[in-house]
Amino acid sequence: MTTAIEQQNVTGERADILDFLGKHRYFLRYTAQGLSDEQANTRSTVSALTIGGLIKHVTAVERNWAEFAQAGGGQQVPEEIEFTPERIAEWENQFRLAESETLAGVLAEYEKVAAATDELVRTLDLDTTYELPAAPWQPPGVFWSVRRVFLHITAETAQHAGHADIIRESIDGQKSMG
């Protein structure tokens, strides 16, 4: 039995990245399996995180880093950010399903973003480097390779898959492993 990766003649490091990222995406999606929209938007721990919101957040993060891997930075983060009630609400909305959003919708968007990222893993020069955008939390002059960007996407996905697993277990006892 050949995998999709083998069928596309992707080998070595690229195959490893695709496999590693794919496994962590699977665990994140698995936590949502069988949930209603209401359950996917449930805060089942003291955290404000929800499974639907985590998938939505990981999708946005992956999309942003994939764009960076293609073309580098450019968007500068302001030195001083005013944390108005509107900005705080906007930030919090990243981690939950908004009124017009569904679990099926965020999962479909995640699949679309994942497929686009996978194509970049197959085609971009992994050694290309870009300077990270200036940000209050990032000193100037730090460069990341495209390879590191893909590893960062994987780490972000794995971290949030773990969060989602805890949330899911708190909802109905289901867990991804064990």
Disulfide bonds with the S-S distance in Angstrom:
none
